[in-house]
Every structure is written in structure tokens, then in C-alpha cells.
Amino acid sequence: MNLCSIILVLLLSFFNSTNTYTAEGKASYYADRMHGQRTASGEKYDKTLFTAAHPSLPFDTQLEITNPKNGKTVVVRVNDRMPRNKHRVIDLSRAAAEEIGIVRAGIGYVKIKAVPIEQEKQQEVPLAVSRAESSSK
């Protein structure tokens, strides 16, 4: 086996892993002045949507954010980047921060868990299709 094959096998095993991402740490939220600005994914930041910035997770990753102090939970979608920071693990949109109750403090301890994307289920039974009656009289 050559080096390229080994690297390919390692990458495929890493990306096909069934392990889910989890993290704990402090979360902050975007300032209102960021509303309407472009995010790293190219879309405009909307403070009313449940979105977040993360340093490394792929865009459109769904994350469940839990505030252990009050038990409130929200699911956000990663649509922006933030610099790696030893003090914060994620930046939330204002709506997401309000949902879990960290707006007043400005920062809060959270638990993060990736939400697996459910694959579309194939129909077990085909839908009934009506046939057009031929009018040959």
C-alpha cells in the first residue's frame, strides 16, 4: 500500500464515522450590528433565524445547543465561521441565544451535540395512480 492509499483510507474512515460531534464550553451571540452582513457561507446574517458560527464544522451542520442551567435547548444551523478561541466554542444568532436564555448575561455555558441528518425514507407502498379512462365510443 502506498502513502496515498493510506491517507485515502484514513480520510474515508474519518468522514464516514458514526460518532457525533459533542462539545462543552462558553457561547456568545452576534451583536445586532451584524444583522444583514454576509456570513462566511455567503448568506446574509439574520438575527431572527436559529444559526451559528463555528470554527471548523461544515456549513449546514445542525447542532443542538443546551443551556444546562435552565435546561433550554435549541437546534441551530452552522452558516458562519469564527476564529478558534480558547474562551468560546460557538457564536449563536440573537434568536438562538434568546431561546436558551443567555442574552442577558451575554455569554453562557452550553453543551453542543450534532444532530444527525435523517435520510429520506423510501416509500414502502407505491401511491395509487388513477388511470385516465379512454373515451372511445
C-alpha positions as a printed NumPy array, in Angstrom:
array([[  0.   ,   0.   ,   0.   ],
       [  1.371,   3.374,  -0.893],
       [  1.082,   6.555,   1.165],
       [ -1.78 ,   7.974,  -0.92 ],
       [ -3.883,   4.858,  -0.329],
       [ -3.305,   5.017,   3.41 ],
       [ -4.303,   8.683,   3.544],
       [ -7.421,   7.978,   1.471],
       [ -8.478,   5.14 ,   3.783],
       [ -7.956,   7.334,   6.853],
       [ -9.943,  10.203,   5.354],
       [-12.817,   7.945,   4.318],
       [-12.969,   6.313,   7.723],
       [-12.908,   9.735,   9.386],
       [-15.713,  11.219,   7.282],
       [-17.878,   8.081,   7.393],
       [-17.62 ,   7.858,  11.154],
       [-20.857,   7.331,  13.061],
       [-19.532,   9.323,  16.017],
       [-21.427,  12.521,  16.602],
       [-19.773,  15.808,  17.426],
       [-20.113,  16.951,  21.029],
       [-18.568,  19.866,  22.883],
       [-18.998,  21.93 ,  26.01 ],
       [-17.956,  25.494,  26.694],
       [-18.988,  29.099,  26.562],
       [-21.225,  30.508,  23.867],
       [-21.732,  34.113,  22.912],
       [-24.064,  35.687,  20.402],
       [-23.755,  38.069,  17.462],
       [-24.177,  41.779,  18.036],
       [-27.257,  43.34 ,  16.444],
       [-24.998,  45.456,  14.214],
       [-24.092,  42.266,  12.309],
       [-27.687,  41.875,  11.064],
       [-27.676,  41.886,   7.251],
       [-23.903,  41.365,   6.938],
       [-22.556,  38.499,   4.805],
       [-21.533,  35.321,   6.611],
       [-18.691,  33.036,   5.573],
       [-21.186,  30.801,   3.75 ],
       [-22.274,  33.751,   1.594],
       [-25.748,  34.205,   3.024],
       [-26.79 ,  37.285,   4.974],
       [-26.895,  37.039,   8.764],
       [-30.449,  37.236,  10.065],
       [-30.708,  37.694,  13.824],
       [-34.209,  36.155,  13.806],
       [-33.045,  32.763,  12.48 ],
       [-31.517,  29.92 ,  14.501],
       [-27.975,  29.971,  13.095],
       [-24.445,  29.836,  14.481],
       [-20.772,  30.353,  13.735],
       [-18.329,  27.525,  14.429],
       [-14.587,  27.382,  13.757],
       [-14.481,  24.066,  11.896],
       [-17.784,  22.23 ,  11.385],
       [-19.13 ,  22.138,   7.81 ],
       [-21.769,  24.666,   6.793],
       [-25.383,  23.464,   7.225],
       [-24.428,  21.166,  10.124],
       [-27.348,  21.019,  12.559],
       [-26.365,  21.418,  16.218],
       [-28.429,  21.003,  19.345],
       [-27.393,  23.665,  21.866],
       [-28.403,  23.121,  25.504],
       [-28.102,  25.551,  28.394],
       [-27.568,  23.226,  31.397],
       [-28.523,  25.987,  33.884],
       [-32.137,  26.116,  32.714],
       [-32.428,  23.   ,  30.508],
       [-33.495,  25.009,  27.459],
       [-32.471,  23.643,  24.069],
       [-32.377,  24.992,  20.523],
       [-31.295,  23.492,  17.197],
       [-29.14 ,  25.787,  15.054],
       [-27.581,  25.541,  11.599],
       [-23.91 ,  26.414,  11.087],
       [-23.676,  29.146,   8.436],
       [-20.63 ,  31.149,   9.529],
       [-17.073,  30.835,  10.782],
       [-15.472,  32.196,  13.905],
       [-11.819,  32.199,  14.874],
       [-10.62 ,  29.369,  17.079],
       [-10.945,  30.664,  20.592],
       [ -9.972,  29.09 ,  23.888],
       [-12.732,  31.026,  25.663],
       [-15.713,  30.343,  23.382],
       [-16.833,  27.281,  21.41 ],
       [-19.668,  28.819,  19.373],
       [-21.349,  32.115,  18.423],
       [-25.138,  31.993,  18.252],
       [-27.627,  34.196,  16.481],
       [-29.603,  36.516,  18.743],
       [-32.766,  34.404,  18.298],
       [-30.947,  31.226,  19.36 ],
       [-29.361,  32.999,  22.346],
       [-32.77 ,  34.3  ,  23.447],
       [-34.268,  30.819,  23.093],
       [-31.801,  29.308,  25.586],
       [-31.642,  32.362,  27.851],
       [-28.095,  33.72 ,  27.528],
       [-28.843,  37.187,  26.111],
       [-28.956,  38.98 ,  29.451],
       [-25.558,  37.631,  30.552],
       [-24.092,  37.989,  27.052],
       [-22.295,  34.673,  27.336],
       [-23.276,  31.304,  28.758],
       [-22.048,  27.768,  29.288],
       [-23.583,  25.35 ,  26.777],
       [-23.473,  21.737,  25.683],
       [-23.343,  21.092,  21.942],
       [-24.34 ,  17.95 ,  20.101],
       [-24.52 ,  17.414,  16.351],
       [-27.95 ,  16.394,  15.112],
       [-27.707,  13.594,  12.537],
       [-29.393,  14.355,   9.235],
       [-32.244,  11.947,   8.708],
       [-32.075,  10.239,   5.384],
       [-35.18 ,  10.375,   3.275],
       [-37.138,   7.191,   3.669],
       [-38.22 ,   5.376,   0.552],
       [-41.925,   4.711,   0.197],
       [-42.821,   1.185,   1.212],
       [-46.003,   1.053,  -0.833],
       [-46.374,   2.961,  -4.094],
       [-49.126,   5.529,  -4.202],
       [-52.275,   4.604,  -6.101],
       [-52.354,   6.157,  -9.535],
       [-55.654,   6.644, -11.294],
       [-55.808,   5.805, -14.954],
       [-57.42 ,   8.144, -17.403],
       [-60.438,   6.469, -18.956],
       [-60.283,   6.314, -22.693],
       [-63.389,   7.701, -24.331],
       [-63.608,   5.531, -27.435],
       [-67.325,   5.35 , -28.163]])
